[in-house]
Amino acid sequence: MSKRLKHDARAYLRAMQISGSQLIVFVEGGLDRVFYDRALDTWSSSSGPRVSVRCAKEIPGGLGGKPGLNRFFRYLRRRGRLKDETFGYAHRCLFFFDKDLDDYSRRCFRSKHVAYTPTYDLEGHLWSSLDLREGFATSCLLTRAQATTFLGNPSAWLANATMNWLDWVALCLVAFDHKVDIGLSFARCSQVNTPLSGPVNQALLERDKQLLAAAIGSGRAELEPRFLRARRLVQTAIRTGRPLRFFNGSWLEAILEDQARRGLTVPDAQGNGLGSRTTTALLARACPSKQCPTVAFVHEAANAAMR
């Protein structure tokens, strides 16, 4: 960390110490800030600890996102300031990260001041733990009955979407394992599903297998056992009730939007941009009470941090 950044971080730390907040929560971005703020509001209620939620771009250094949170957490841990009682004020810090592949790659922080989403990211958690039909109906301006007719059972829809992209996720996992950057990435939508909401295109799958084999320096035949091992891992997660362990939530937005563009025929339905609007609609329904299961992991993390 540069001298300038160290100075800025120290000043920010002093501002935290006199803020009056008893729990200071750091999150990756704007969507996270809204969700965790609402979730923690139901946790603290009127008589509980005073909570402040801040996103990564509010932290000195300008990195933003997960890298910014990582660096600031390490800074506070190194200085022993995750739990602070300076200037007569006591506060605890808590960092919420998207899990991404941190558990798979064994890079998770082990600290009561860190918590991870139950799914790959927060978007996936919202899509899997809330009423997708309600979110879809709101985003498209449909009745609940119309949304139900189009989507069917939300759990079945999620399972079908993840199974359709099973081969793409396996390709991305192998590329991740071997640290090769050839476009097989969790940051990109599937390049082997045409259309996005449809099954895998075998010709495109074979093309990307050839590219991946060349990138990691193996023959095509040598790649296959690695690919199948990754595929079984993802398939097991789906079959054991964790379909979004390896699934980027923004992919669900793209899949639903593609499906609606191809098959939604309700007059005056608003299809453009419905993926992100569905996430926003779900977010608005996420934290009605302390008993809402969607926020349970947030409350557990807050309780642990305050001990």
C-alpha positions as CSV (number, residue, x, y, z in Angstrom):
1,M,0.0,0.0,0.0
2,S,1.4,3.4,-1.0
3,K,2.1,6.2,1.6
4,R,-0.8,8.2,0.2
5,L,-3.2,5.2,0.5
6,K,-1.9,4.4,4.0
7,H,-2.6,8.0,5.0
8,D,-6.1,7.9,3.5
9,A,-6.8,4.5,5.2
10,R,-5.7,5.8,8.6
11,A,-7.9,8.8,8.2
12,Y,-10.8,6.6,7.2
13,L,-10.2,4.4,10.2
14,R,-10.3,7.4,12.5
15,A,-13.6,8.4,10.9
16,M,-14.9,4.9,11.6
17,Q,-13.8,5.1,15.2
18,I,-15.8,8.2,15.9
19,S,-18.8,7.4,13.7
20,G,-21.0,6.0,16.5
21,S,-21.8,2.9,14.6
22,Q,-21.5,-0.3,16.6
23,L,-21.4,-2.6,13.5
24,I,-19.7,-1.3,10.4
25,V,-20.5,-3.5,7.4
26,F,-18.5,-3.5,4.1
27,V,-20.0,-5.0,0.9
28,E,-18.9,-5.2,-2.7
29,G,-21.3,-3.0,-4.7
30,G,-24.6,-1.1,-4.9
31,L,-26.9,-4.1,-5.1
32,D,-25.2,-5.5,-2.0
33,R,-25.4,-2.2,-0.2
34,V,-29.2,-2.1,-0.5
35,F,-29.7,-5.8,0.4
36,Y,-27.5,-5.9,3.4
37,D,-28.7,-2.6,4.7
38,R,-32.3,-3.8,4.6
39,A,-31.4,-7.2,6.0
40,L,-29.4,-5.7,8.9
41,D,-32.3,-3.2,9.6
42,T,-34.5,-6.2,10.4
43,W,-31.7,-7.6,12.6
44,S,-31.0,-4.5,14.7
45,S,-34.6,-3.1,14.9
46,S,-35.1,0.0,17.0
47,S,-33.3,-1.0,20.1
48,G,-30.4,-3.0,18.5
49,P,-26.9,-2.0,17.6
50,R,-26.4,1.0,15.3
51,V,-25.4,-0.3,11.9
52,S,-23.6,1.4,9.0
53,V,-23.3,-0.3,5.5
54,R,-20.6,0.8,3.1
55,C,-19.7,-0.4,-0.4
56,A,-16.1,-1.0,-1.6
57,K,-15.9,2.2,-3.6
58,E,-16.4,4.2,-0.4
59,I,-13.1,2.8,1.0
60,P,-9.9,4.7,0.2
61,G,-7.8,3.2,-2.6
62,G,-10.3,3.3,-5.5
63,L,-10.1,-0.5,-6.2
64,G,-13.8,-1.1,-5.5
65,G,-15.5,-4.5,-5.6
66,K,-14.0,-7.6,-4.2
67,P,-10.3,-6.6,-4.6
68,G,-11.0,-3.4,-2.6
69,L,-12.7,-5.3,0.2
70,N,-10.0,-7.9,0.3
71,R,-7.3,-5.2,0.7
72,F,-9.1,-3.3,3.4
73,F,-10.0,-6.4,5.4
74,R,-6.3,-7.4,5.4
75,Y,-5.4,-3.8,6.4
76,L,-7.8,-3.9,9.4
77,R,-6.8,-7.4,10.4
78,R,-3.1,-6.5,10.3
79,R,-3.7,-3.5,12.5
80,G,-6.0,-5.4,14.9
81,R,-8.9,-3.0,14.1
82,L,-11.6,-5.5,13.2
83,K,-12.8,-5.0,16.7
84,D,-12.1,-1.5,18.0
85,E,-12.7,0.4,21.2
86,T,-11.0,3.7,20.7
87,F,-12.0,7.2,21.8
88,G,-14.7,5.7,24.0
89,Y,-16.5,4.1,21.1
90,A,-16.8,0.4,20.5
91,H,-17.5,-1.1,17.1
92,R,-17.1,-4.3,15.1
93,C,-16.4,-4.7,11.4
94,L,-18.1,-7.2,9.2
95,F,-17.3,-7.9,5.5
96,F,-19.8,-9.7,3.1
97,F,-18.3,-11.2,0.0
98,D,-19.8,-13.0,-3.0
99,K,-18.6,-16.5,-2.6
100,D,-17.7,-16.9,-6.3
101,L,-15.2,-19.8,-6.4
102,D,-13.5,-19.0,-3.1
103,D,-14.6,-22.1,-1.3
104,Y,-13.7,-24.3,-4.4
105,S,-10.2,-22.8,-4.5
106,R,-9.9,-22.7,-0.7
107,R,-9.3,-18.9,-0.6
108,C,-12.1,-18.1,2.0
109,F,-11.1,-15.9,4.9
110,R,-11.6,-17.7,8.2
111,S,-12.8,-15.0,10.5
112,K,-16.0,-14.1,12.3
113,H,-15.7,-10.7,10.7
114,V,-16.2,-12.2,7.2
115,A,-19.3,-13.9,5.7
116,Y,-20.0,-15.3,2.2
117,T,-23.1,-15.6,0.2
118,P,-24.7,-19.1,0.2
119,T,-24.6,-19.2,-3.6
120,Y,-22.0,-18.1,-6.1
121,D,-23.2,-14.4,-5.7
122,L,-25.9,-12.3,-4.2
123,E,-28.0,-12.3,-7.4
124,G,-28.2,-16.0,-7.4
125,H,-29.2,-16.1,-3.7
126,L,-32.1,-13.7,-4.5
127,W,-33.2,-15.7,-7.5
128,S,-33.2,-19.0,-5.6
129,S,-34.5,-18.0,-2.2
130,L,-37.4,-15.6,-3.2
131,D,-40.5,-16.0,-5.3
132,L,-39.2,-15.8,-8.9
133,R,-42.7,-15.6,-10.3
134,E,-43.5,-12.5,-8.3
135,G,-40.2,-10.9,-9.5
136,F,-40.8,-11.9,-13.1
137,A,-44.4,-10.7,-13.0
138,T,-43.3,-7.3,-11.7
139,S,-40.4,-6.8,-14.1
140,C,-42.6,-7.6,-17.1
141,L,-45.8,-6.0,-15.9
142,L,-47.7,-9.4,-15.9
143,T,-50.2,-10.9,-13.6
144,R,-48.9,-13.6,-11.3
145,A,-51.0,-16.2,-13.2
146,Q,-49.4,-15.1,-16.5
147,A,-45.9,-15.3,-15.0
148,T,-46.7,-18.7,-13.6
149,T,-47.9,-20.0,-17.0
150,F,-44.7,-18.8,-18.6
151,L,-42.2,-19.9,-16.0
152,G,-43.8,-22.9,-14.4
153,N,-42.3,-24.1,-11.2
154,P,-39.4,-21.7,-10.2
155,S,-37.3,-24.5,-8.7
156,A,-37.7,-26.6,-11.9
157,W,-36.9,-23.5,-14.0
158,L,-33.7,-22.9,-12.1
159,A,-32.7,-26.6,-12.3
160,N,-33.3,-26.7,-16.0
161,A,-31.3,-23.5,-16.6
162,T,-28.3,-24.8,-14.7
163,M,-28.5,-28.2,-16.3
164,N,-28.6,-26.7,-19.8
165,W,-25.4,-24.8,-19.0
166,L,-23.7,-27.7,-17.3
167,D,-21.0,-28.1,-20.0
168,W,-20.3,-24.4,-20.1
169,V,-19.7,-24.3,-16.3
170,A,-17.4,-27.4,-16.6
171,L,-15.3,-25.7,-19.3
172,C,-15.0,-22.6,-17.1
173,L,-14.0,-24.7,-14.1
174,V,-11.2,-26.4,-16.1
175,A,-10.0,-23.1,-17.4
176,F,-10.0,-21.7,-13.9
177,D,-8.1,-24.6,-12.6
178,H,-5.3,-24.2,-15.2
179,K,-5.4,-20.3,-15.1
180,V,-5.9,-19.9,-18.8
181,D,-7.6,-16.8,-20.2
182,I,-9.3,-17.8,-23.5
183,G,-12.8,-16.5,-22.9
184,L,-14.0,-19.6,-20.9
185,S,-14.9,-17.5,-17.9
186,F,-17.5,-17.1,-15.2
187,A,-17.7,-13.5,-16.2
188,R,-19.1,-14.4,-19.7
189,C,-22.3,-15.9,-20.8
190,S,-22.2,-19.4,-22.4
191,Q,-20.6,-19.6,-25.8
192,V,-21.9,-23.1,-26.3
193,N,-25.6,-22.7,-25.7
194,T,-27.5,-21.4,-28.7
195,P,-29.9,-19.9,-27.9
196,L,-28.8,-19.0,-24.3
197,S,-32.0,-20.5,-22.9
198,G,-31.6,-23.7,-24.9
199,P,-29.5,-26.8,-24.7
200,V,-25.8,-27.1,-25.5
201,N,-24.6,-27.0,-29.2
202,Q,-22.3,-30.0,-29.5
203,A,-20.3,-28.5,-32.3
204,L,-19.5,-25.3,-30.3
205,L,-18.7,-27.5,-27.3
206,E,-16.2,-29.5,-29.2
207,R,-14.7,-26.3,-30.6
208,D,-14.1,-24.9,-27.1
209,K,-12.8,-28.2,-25.9
210,Q,-10.2,-28.1,-28.6
211,L,-9.3,-24.5,-27.7
212,L,-9.0,-25.4,-24.0
213,A,-6.8,-28.4,-24.7
214,A,-4.4,-26.3,-26.7
215,A,-4.4,-23.5,-24.1
216,I,-3.4,-25.9,-21.2
217,G,-0.9,-27.8,-23.4
218,S,-2.7,-31.1,-23.4
219,G,-4.1,-33.3,-26.2
220,R,-7.8,-33.4,-26.8
221,A,-8.0,-36.9,-25.3
222,E,-6.1,-35.9,-22.2
223,L,-8.6,-33.0,-21.6
224,E,-11.7,-35.2,-21.5
225,P,-11.1,-36.8,-18.0
226,R,-10.6,-33.3,-16.5
227,F,-13.7,-32.0,-18.2
228,L,-15.8,-34.9,-17.1
229,R,-14.5,-34.6,-13.5
230,A,-15.5,-30.9,-13.5
231,R,-18.9,-31.8,-15.0
232,R,-19.6,-34.4,-12.3
233,L,-18.8,-31.9,-9.6
234,V,-21.2,-29.3,-11.0
235,Q,-23.9,-32.0,-11.6
236,T,-23.6,-33.2,-8.1
237,A,-24.1,-29.7,-6.7
238,I,-27.3,-29.4,-8.8
239,R,-28.6,-32.7,-7.8
240,T,-27.9,-32.1,-4.1
241,G,-29.9,-28.9,-4.0
242,R,-27.1,-26.4,-4.6
243,P,-27.7,-25.5,-8.3
244,L,-26.1,-22.1,-8.0
245,R,-22.9,-23.0,-6.2
246,F,-21.0,-22.6,-9.5
247,F,-23.5,-20.5,-11.4
248,N,-23.2,-16.7,-11.9
249,G,-26.5,-15.0,-11.0
250,S,-26.2,-12.7,-14.0
251,W,-26.4,-15.7,-16.2
252,L,-29.9,-16.3,-14.9
253,E,-30.8,-12.8,-16.0
254,A,-29.5,-13.4,-19.5
255,I,-31.3,-16.8,-19.8
256,L,-34.7,-15.5,-18.7
257,E,-34.4,-12.5,-20.9
258,D,-33.6,-14.7,-23.9
259,Q,-36.4,-17.1,-23.1
260,A,-38.9,-14.2,-22.8
261,R,-37.7,-12.6,-26.0
262,R,-38.4,-15.9,-27.8
263,G,-41.6,-17.1,-26.1
264,L,-43.4,-14.4,-24.2
265,T,-46.5,-13.4,-26.2
266,V,-48.5,-11.5,-23.6
267,P,-49.6,-8.1,-25.0
268,D,-47.8,-5.1,-23.5
269,A,-45.3,-7.3,-21.6
270,Q,-42.1,-5.4,-21.0
271,G,-39.4,-7.8,-22.1
272,N,-36.3,-5.6,-22.7
273,G,-33.9,-5.5,-19.8
274,L,-36.2,-7.8,-17.8
275,G,-33.3,-9.8,-16.4
276,S,-31.8,-7.0,-14.3
277,R,-35.3,-5.7,-13.5
278,T,-36.3,-9.1,-12.1
279,T,-33.3,-8.9,-9.8
280,T,-34.3,-5.5,-8.6
281,A,-37.9,-6.6,-8.1
282,L,-36.7,-9.6,-6.0
283,L,-34.4,-7.3,-4.0
284,A,-37.5,-5.1,-3.1
285,R,-39.1,-8.2,-1.6
286,A,-36.0,-9.6,0.2
287,C,-36.2,-8.4,3.8
288,P,-39.8,-8.2,5.1
289,S,-39.0,-9.5,8.6
290,K,-36.5,-11.2,10.9
291,Q,-38.1,-14.5,9.9
292,C,-37.4,-14.1,6.2
293,P,-35.1,-17.1,5.3
294,T,-33.4,-15.0,2.6
295,V,-31.6,-12.9,5.3
296,A,-30.8,-15.7,7.8
297,F,-27.2,-15.9,6.8
298,V,-26.8,-12.1,7.3
299,H,-28.3,-12.2,10.8
300,E,-26.1,-15.2,11.7
301,A,-23.0,-13.3,10.5
302,A,-23.9,-10.2,12.4
303,N,-24.5,-12.1,15.6
304,A,-21.1,-13.8,15.3
305,A,-19.3,-10.5,14.6
306,M,-20.8,-8.8,17.7
307,R,-19.7,-11.6,20.1
